[in-house]
């Protein structure tokens, strides 16, 4: 079978229409889907990365960094929305690539999505553990370091992992990821309800901080808006704004996870584009307003701390009462991000298994809960172990580069499908094709160029492992391959 063989749109649409006992349960409304998007986006970005990007890269102009990152995501989001309306099926970018660029590229992107979703869940789990430990300390319960931090850390000087004295396991991170796994297994409707509740809490707290904080902003802190360059590329000046965009891009990761729930949406062709683009716009407005408040409350060069929101509030004695709410918002917000990331990962593996590229056990649906329980348990367990062992910086960079690869391929896929199937009915059409997809590709590749060389090396190693899996297993078990060339089917 040619590696470029594609699944027909008709075949994918037939799978999307399947309502049998082995299919997923369609219960999600546009409200649920939008809250899934917000649940994935509002997390580490607003509670952690804002301060780091301001202090180390863009200064007060971190607002512009969020704007640049938003437009990169918007171009990709418009392309995702078109695919989601045409092929409303679980699998997200993996499925879209299968329909346009062929099986090999589909496997490539599916394997990369592991970096976005599984490693994303692990990354945010580590961030959550930090906030949880700080919160417990404030109420008088100090967690032992042996059970609240990773046993290894990345050394920039030695360029390798080194042991951390006293660290055994990051137990809070492990337990959170496993708890979210259990919630997902129980049912998608229950998961959506949990996510809706948590998103409501964190949105209320974010809006409260923004609304109250603006009354105490010191406009003098915003001058100069674009700080002069420090002499180091990527720190202040215009280059700092661009580097800052590459850093805060992680904050936007997750809106595409909405598309992985396509087979569980009641009206996916209408609701998926609305939910993806709506959640992206809502969260961008909140990011911009929050960054303005933080840099207005405290000098930007003091915000590179693990808890920049609480730190900025501490500069204003009248706002001290808000700090406990920020901790609660961070703990709730990061938990919902883990939930959505695990949902996305389990659905991608489910789709790849159903296509024969991964073992068939991964596409089993629970007879009672109608969820892909095997792949959910596998994804959650692996993510939990990763979060318990590895530091957040390594994980975060891998998540970013994996996601940018996915966005790039989705943008390219829209152009390919417009050429191959111009007659196809598209409930939502990406505007200004090929300009928008090309801008999306350029934005993503540009941001990837700003990531460290070590991250690229890790990506290459990860992809080599994926190639082994595909050529040793996936290619010979692919349903598309065995239907077209029975000789490729594995012997009994």
C-alpha positions in Angstrom: 0.0 0.0 0.0 1.2 3.5 -0.8 2.0 5.5 2.3 0.0 8.3 0.8 -3.3 6.4 0.6 -6.2 8.4 2.1 -9.5 7.5 3.7 -12.4 8.9 1.7 -14.5 11.6 3.1 -17.6 9.4 2.5 -16.0 6.7 4.7 -15.2 9.1 7.5 -18.7 10.6 7.4 -20.2 7.1 7.5 -18.1 6.4 10.7 -19.3 9.6 12.1 -22.9 8.6 11.5 -22.5 5.2 13.2 -24.7 5.0 16.3 -24.0 1.3 17.2 -23.1 -0.1 20.6 -19.4 0.3 19.8 -19.8 4.0 19.1 -19.4 6.9 21.5 -22.3 8.6 23.1 -23.5 11.9 21.5 -24.4 14.1 24.5 -22.3 17.3 24.2 -24.0 20.6 23.4 -22.3 23.7 22.0 -22.2 25.0 25.6 -20.4 21.9 26.8 -18.0 22.0 23.9 -17.2 25.7 24.4 -16.5 25.1 28.1 -14.2 22.2 27.1 -12.2 24.6 25.0 -12.1 27.2 27.8 -11.3 24.5 30.3 -8.3 23.5 28.2 -7.0 27.0 27.5 -7.4 28.8 30.9 -4.8 27.2 33.0 -1.0 27.5 33.2 -1.0 30.4 30.8 -3.0 32.8 32.8 -1.7 31.7 36.2 2.0 31.1 35.4 3.3 32.0 32.0 2.1 35.6 31.9 4.6 36.7 34.5 7.5 34.7 33.1 7.0 36.0 29.5 6.8 39.6 30.8 9.9 39.4 33.0 12.1 37.4 30.7 11.0 38.4 27.2 8.5 41.1 26.3 8.2 43.3 29.4 4.9 45.3 29.4 4.4 44.4 25.8 3.5 40.9 26.8 0.1 42.0 25.7 1.4 42.0 22.1 2.9 38.6 22.6 -0.5 37.2 23.5 -1.9 38.9 20.4 0.8 37.3 18.1 0.2 33.9 19.6 -3.6 34.4 19.2 -3.3 35.1 15.5 -1.1 32.0 15.0 -3.8 30.0 16.7 -6.6 31.8 15.0 -5.3 30.8 11.5 -5.0 27.2 12.6 -8.4 27.4 14.4 -10.1 28.5 11.2 -8.6 25.5 9.4 -9.6 23.2 12.2 -13.2 24.5 12.1 -13.5 23.7 8.4 -12.3 20.1 8.9 -14.5 19.7 12.0 -17.6 20.7 10.0 -16.7 18.3 7.1 -15.5 15.3 9.1 -17.2 15.4 12.5 -15.4 12.4 13.9 -13.0 11.7 16.8 -9.3 12.0 16.2 -8.8 15.7 15.4 -5.8 16.5 13.3 -5.0 12.8 12.9 -8.3 12.2 11.1 -8.0 15.3 9.0 -4.5 14.3 7.9 -5.8 10.8 7.0 -8.4 12.4 4.7 -6.0 14.7 2.9 -2.3 13.8 3.2 -2.4 10.0 3.6 -1.9 7.3 6.2 1.8 7.9 6.9 1.3 11.6 7.6 -1.8 10.7 9.6 0.2 8.4 11.8 2.9 11.0 12.0 0.5 13.6 13.3 -1.3 11.2 15.6 2.0 10.2 17.2 2.8 13.9 17.6 -0.5 14.6 19.3 0.7 12.4 22.1 3.2 15.2 22.8 0.3 17.7 22.9 -2.3 15.8 24.9 -0.5 13.2 27.1 2.5 15.2 27.8 0.3 18.3 28.1 -1.7 16.6 30.8 1.5 15.6 32.6 2.9 19.2 32.3 -0.2 20.8 33.7 -0.4 18.1 36.4 3.1 19.2 37.6 2.0 22.9 37.6 -1.1 22.0 39.6 1.0 20.2 42.1 3.0 23.3 42.7 0.0 25.5 43.4 -1.6 22.7 45.5 1.6 22.4 47.7 1.7 26.2 48.2 -2.0 26.3 49.1 -1.6 23.5 51.6 1.4 25.3 53.2 -0.8 28.4 53.6 -3.3 26.5 55.7 -0.6 24.9 57.8 0.0 21.6 56.0 3.5 21.3 54.6 3.9 18.4 52.2 7.3 16.5 52.4 9.6 17.4 49.5 10.2 13.7 49.0 6.6 13.3 47.9 5.9 16.6 46.3 8.7 17.1 43.7 10.2 15.3 40.8 13.2 13.1 41.5 15.1 14.6 38.5 15.7 18.1 37.0 17.1 19.4 33.7 20.6 20.9 34.0 21.2 23.7 31.4 25.0 23.5 32.0 25.3 19.7 31.7 22.5 19.3 29.1 21.1 16.3 30.9 18.8 15.2 33.7 20.3 15.3 37.1 19.0 13.8 40.4 17.2 16.2 42.8 18.2 15.8 46.4 15.3 14.5 48.5 12.9 14.1 45.6 11.2 10.7 45.2 7.9 11.3 43.5 5.6 14.1 42.7 2.6 12.4 44.4 0.0 15.3 44.1 0.6 15.4 40.3 0.2 11.6 40.0 -3.0 11.5 42.1 -4.6 14.4 40.2 -4.0 12.8 36.8 -5.4 9.5 38.0 -8.4 11.2 39.5 -9.2 12.9 36.1 -8.8 9.5 34.4 -11.4 8.0 36.6 -13.8 10.9 35.9 -13.3 10.4 32.1 -13.9 6.6 32.3 -17.2 7.1 34.2 -18.7 9.0 31.3 -18.4 11.9 28.9 -21.6 13.6 30.2 -20.3 13.4 33.8 -16.9 14.7 32.6 -18.6 17.6 30.9 -20.6 18.5 34.0 -17.4 18.4 36.1 -15.6 20.5 33.6 -18.5 23.0 33.4 -18.5 23.4 37.2 -14.7 23.9 37.4 -14.6 26.3 34.4 -17.4 28.4 36.0 -15.3 28.7 39.2 -12.1 29.7 37.5 -13.8 32.2 35.1 -15.5 33.9 38.0 -12.2 34.2 39.8 -10.3 35.5 36.7 -13.0 38.1 36.0 -13.0 39.1 39.7 -9.2 39.6 39.7 -9.4 41.6 36.5 -12.4 43.7 37.5 -11.1 44.6 41.0 -7.5 44.8 40.0 -8.0 47.5 37.4 -9.1 50.0 40.1 -5.6 49.6 41.7 -3.4 49.7 38.5 -0.5 52.1 38.5 -0.3 53.4 34.9 3.4 54.4 35.5 4.3 50.7 35.6 3.3 50.5 31.9 6.2 52.8 30.9 8.0 52.1 28.7 5.5 49.9 27.0 8.2 48.2 24.8 11.3 48.0 27.0 14.6 48.6 25.3 16.6 45.5 24.2 18.9 44.1 26.9 21.4 43.1 24.2 20.2 39.4 24.3 18.1 38.3 21.4 14.6 37.6 22.6 14.7 39.8 25.8 12.8 43.0 25.4 12.5 45.0 22.3 10.5 43.6 19.3 12.5 40.4 19.4 11.3 39.9 23.0 7.7 40.3 21.9 8.2 37.5 19.3 10.0 35.3 21.7 7.3 36.0 24.3 4.7 34.8 21.7 6.6 31.5 21.4 6.6 31.2 25.2 2.9 32.1 25.8 1.8 29.9 22.8 1.6 27.1 25.4 -1.2 29.1 27.0 -3.4 28.6 24.0 -2.9 24.9 23.6 -6.1 23.0 24.0 -8.7 24.7 21.9 -8.2 22.0 19.3 -9.0 19.4 21.9 -12.7 20.3 21.2 -12.4 18.6 17.9 -11.4 15.3 19.5 -14.9 15.1 21.0 -16.6 15.4 17.6 -18.3 11.9 17.9 -19.7 12.9 21.3 -21.3 16.1 20.1 -25.0 16.3 19.4 -24.6 18.7 16.4 -20.9 18.6 15.5 -21.0 20.3 12.1 -22.6 23.4 13.6 -21.3 23.4 17.2 -17.6 22.4 16.7 -16.6 25.6 14.8 -18.5 27.8 17.2 -16.9 26.2 20.2 -13.3 26.2 19.0 -13.3 29.8 17.7 -15.5 31.0 20.5 -13.4 29.6 23.3 -10.2 30.9 21.6 -11.6 34.5 21.4 -13.0 34.5 24.9 -9.7 33.3 26.4 -7.6 35.8 24.4 -9.6 38.7 25.8 -9.1 37.3 29.3 -5.3 36.8 28.7 -4.9 40.4 27.4 -6.8 41.9 30.3 -5.0 39.8 32.9 -1.6 40.7 31.5 -2.5 44.4 31.6 -3.6 44.1 35.2 -0.5 42.2 36.4 2.0 44.6 34.8 -0.1 47.5 36.1 0.0 46.2 39.7 3.7 45.2 39.8 6.8 46.1 37.7 7.1 43.5 34.9 10.7 42.6 35.9 9.5 41.2 39.2 6.9 38.8 37.8 9.1 35.8 37.0 7.8 33.8 40.0 5.8 30.5 40.1 2.6 32.4 41.2 2.7 35.8 39.4 -1.0 36.6 39.9 -0.8 36.2 43.7 2.5 38.0 43.7 1.1 41.0 41.8 -1.9 41.2 44.2 0.5 41.2 47.2 1.8 44.6 46.1 -1.6 46.1 46.9 -2.5 45.5 50.6 -6.2 46.1 49.8 -6.2 43.1 47.5 -4.7 40.6 49.9 -8.1 39.0 50.4 -8.0 37.9 46.7 -5.0 35.7 47.0 -6.8 32.8 48.5 -9.3 32.9 45.6 -6.5 33.0 43.1 -5.1 29.8 44.6 -8.5 28.1 44.4 -8.9 29.3 40.8 -5.5 28.0 39.8 -6.1 24.6 41.5 -9.5 24.3 39.9 -8.4 25.7 36.5 -5.4 23.4 36.1 -7.4 20.4 37.1 -9.9 21.0 34.2 -7.0 21.4 31.7 -5.7 17.9 32.7 -9.2 16.5 32.2 -9.5 18.0 28.6 -6.0 16.9 27.7 -6.6 13.3 28.7 -10.0 13.4 26.8 -8.1 14.5 23.7 -5.4 11.9 24.0 -7.8 9.0 24.6 -9.9 9.9 21.5 -6.9 10.1 19.3 -5.7 6.7 20.3 -9.3 5.4 19.9 -9.3 6.6 16.3 -5.9 5.2 15.5 -6.8 1.9 17.0 -10.1 1.7 15.1 -8.1 2.3 11.9 -5.8 -0.6 12.8 -2.7 1.6 13.3 -2.6 0.7 17.0 -3.7 -2.6 18.8 -7.5 -3.2 18.6 -7.8 -3.2 22.4 -7.4 0.5 22.5 -10.7 1.0 20.6 -12.9 -0.9 23.1 -15.9 1.0 24.3 -17.2 0.4 27.8 -20.6 -1.4 27.6 -22.1 0.8 30.3 -20.4 4.1 30.2 -19.9 4.2 26.4 -16.4 5.7 26.8 -13.1 4.4 25.3 -12.1 3.1 28.7 -9.0 1.1 27.7 -7.2 4.0 26.0 -8.4 6.4 28.7 -6.9 4.3 31.4 -3.7 3.8 29.4 -3.3 7.5 28.6 -4.0 8.6 32.1 -1.7 6.1 33.8 1.2 7.0 31.5 0.6 10.7 31.9 0.4 10.2 35.7 3.8 8.4 35.8 5.4 11.1 33.6 4.0 13.9 35.9 5.4 12.1 38.9 8.9 11.9 37.6 9.8 14.7 35.1 10.2 18.5 35.6 7.8 20.9 34.0 10.3 22.7 31.7 11.2 19.7 29.6 7.5 18.6 29.3 6.3 22.1 28.4 8.7 22.5 25.4 7.8 19.1 24.0 4.1 19.9 24.2 4.6 23.2 22.3 6.6 21.6 19.4 4.2 18.7 19.1 1.2 21.0 18.9 2.8 23.3 16.4 3.5 20.3 14.1 -0.2 19.4 14.3 -1.3 22.9 13.5 1.0 23.1 10.5 -0.3 19.9 9.0 -4.0 20.9 9.6 -3.4 24.2 7.8 -1.7 22.3 4.9 -4.6 19.8 4.8 -7.2 22.5 4.1 -5.3 23.6 1.0 -4.9 20.0 -0.2 -8.6 19.2 0.3 -9.7 22.4 -1.5 -7.7 21.2 -4.5 -8.8 17.5 -4.4 -12.4 18.0 -3.4 -13.6 21.5 -4.4 -17.1 20.1 -4.7 -17.3 18.9 -1.1 -20.1 20.4 1.1 -18.5 22.6 3.8 -20.8 23.8 6.5 -18.0 26.1 7.7 -15.4 27.4 5.2 -12.0 28.8 6.1 -12.0 32.3 4.6 -9.3 33.6 2.2 -7.8 30.2 1.2 -4.9 29.7 0.6 -3.8 33.0 2.4 -5.2 32.0 5.9 -3.7 28.4 5.8 -0.4 29.7 4.6 -0.3 32.3 7.3 -1.1 29.6 9.8 1.8 27.4 8.5 4.2 30.4 8.5 3.2 31.4 12.1 3.6 27.9 13.4 6.9 27.2 11.8 8.1 30.7 12.9 7.3 29.9 16.5 8.9 26.5 16.3 12.1 28.1 15.1 12.3 29.9 18.5 12.3 26.7 20.5 15.6 25.4 21.8 17.7 22.9 19.9 17.4 20.3 22.6 13.6 20.3 22.1 14.1 19.6 18.4 16.4 16.7 19.3 13.8 15.2 21.6 11.2 15.6 18.9 13.3 13.7 16.4 13.9 10.9 18.8 10.2 10.7 19.5 9.4 10.6 15.8 12.0 7.8 15.2 10.2 5.7 17.9 6.9 6.4 16.1 8.4 5.3 12.7 9.4 2.0 14.3 5.8 1.5 15.6 4.3 2.3 12.2 6.5 0.2 10.0 6.6 -2.7 12.5 2.9 -2.8 13.3 0.7 0.0 11.9 1.4 -0.5 8.2 0.6 -4.2 8.3 -2.5 -4.0 10.5 -4.0 -0.9 8.9 -7.6 -1.6 7.9 -7.2 0.7 4.8 -4.2 -1.4 3.7 -5.8 -4.8 4.3 -8.9 -3.8 2.4 -7.0 -2.7 -0.6 -4.2 -5.2 -0.5 -5.3 -8.4 1.4 -1.7 -9.8 1.1 -0.7 -7.2 3.8 -3.0 -8.7 6.3 -1.2 -10.4 9.2 -1.3 -14.2 9.2 -3.5 -16.0 11.7 
